Amino acid sequence: MLAPPMAEIRTAMMIQQWRRMTFLHWRYPVDAVRPLLPDGLVPDTDDDEVWVGMLPFLMDEVRPPWLPGLPYLSTFPETNLRTYVRGPDGHAGIYFFSLDAARLPAVALARATLHLPYRWSRMSLRTDGAVTEYRGSRLAEPRGTGYRLRVRAGEPFPIEELGPIDHYLTTQYRLYTVVAGRLISVDVWHPSWVLYRAEVLDLEQDLTAAAGLPAPPGGPLVHSSPGVRTRIGLPRLVR
């Protein structure tokens, strides 16, 4: 599986920094994921399986390109649960089962404009040396759904050790969502990730169950990164 080409974004609707990122990925049977996708999207398969990712991180400097960031509203923990899909034109992208965020205004705005499945959650992100602890618990339905993750970051991956799947799972430039019954795409630009080795020290989560997925099959494939700066493009109707 190859990472898709980077999208060119001439007009951005949002600027963001994604920091202290951890990528957890599991392989799932295609039949477990396909029924959860909207019409027009199909699983992007890898040996008849599809990847599902849980990505906790710190959202930072969130702002429109023409305004400065606000300290409280522009910085908050977020965690998304996503899978990898192909659109009607065959273009690779991601589809979110859920996005947990610690700021109610950000949740309300994303749900109202792009109908993204954001959930308002009580969240924390703490770092002690190489160890980062992420916590989240939803404040609305399904109330209490959440996670606790402790992960230790290691050394950067040598470039020669990173294969196509490492780039594919961390380098996606399009998301899909459904607005008023129509499939919408949003392109994202960011530089290449600097990926680090990482080790899960502790993980408890029921985000997958809340999304309608079975329990993850075994331990995850793990990457971490200090982060990247991103530009979020304007939504477009997928024809």
Salt bridges, closest charged atoms under 4 A:
GLU8 OE2 - ARG10 NE 3.38
ASP31 OD1 - ARG34 NH1 2.84
ASP44 OD1 - ARG86 NE 3.21
ASP46 OD2 - ARG27 NH2 3.03
GLU49 OE1 - ARG27 NH1 3.54
ASP60 OD2 - ARG19 NH1 2.80
GLU61 OE1 - ARG229 NH1 3.60
ASP89 OD2 - ARG174 NH1 3.77
ASP100 OD2 - ARG138 NE 2.84
GLU133 OE1 - ARG135 NE 3.37
GLU133 OE2 - ARG148 NH2 3.30
GLU161 OE1 - ARG197 NH2 2.72
ASP166 OD1 - HIS223 NE2 2.70
ASP187 OD1 - ARG174 NE 2.77
ASP187 OD2 - ARG236 NH2 2.70
GLU199 OE1 - ARG152 NH1 3.01
ASP202 OD2 - ARG148 NH1 1.97
